[in-house]
Amino acid sequence: MENFFDEAAISAMNAIISNKQLYADLQSIAISDKVAMNTVIAERAFDIAKAMLDEHNKRCTKEIKVY
């Protein structure tokens, strides 16, 4: 499960960096909160990865109940 979370976090970070509008929005947050941009990206990537893991766990739980 840890490996899935790491992969999800890396995918989320790559998606954030490649999405110019989202990156600009996060840059505004970093400036207004006076924190490093990599901190904001990491926090958002963590949130996305956690949501992906939660969704994965829901699907696994449904599959277990079906069988």
N, C-alpha and C positions, 0 to 999 in steps of 0.2 A: 504494500500500500504506500509505503514511503517513496518508492521509486515512481509510482503513478503521480504522487503529489509533486515530486521534483520535476518530472516531465511536464506536468500541467503548468507549473510556475514558469518554467523556461518558455513554453509555448505562449503563455500570457505575456511575458516580458517582450518577446519578439513581436507579438501582435500589437502591443502598445507602442513600441518603437516604430513600427512600420505604418501605424495609423497617424497621419500628420495632424488631423484635427484633435484626436484624443491626446496626442503628445503635447500639442499646444495648450489644451485645457489643463493638463497636468503641470505644464510649465507655469501657467498662471497660478495654480495652487501652490506650487513650490515657492514662487516669488512672494505671494501674499502671506504664506506661513513662515517664510524665511528659513526654509529647509533645503537641503540638497536635492537636486532633481532625481538622483538615483534612489534616494529614500522614498520619494513619492511614487516612483515607478515600482519599486519593490513592494511597497504597501498595496498598491493597486493590483499588482501581479499576485500577491498573496491572497487578496480577496477573491480574485477570479479563480485561482487554483483551488481555494477552499470551496467555492461554489461548485466547481467542476467535480471535486471529490465528493461533496454531498450528493450531487446528482447521480454520480456513479454508484454510491452506496445505496441510494433509493432504488435504482434499477436492479442492483444485485439482490436487495431484500425482496423486491417483487418477484424476481426469478426464483428465489429460494422458496417463497410461499407457493408458487405455481407448481413446483415439482413436489 
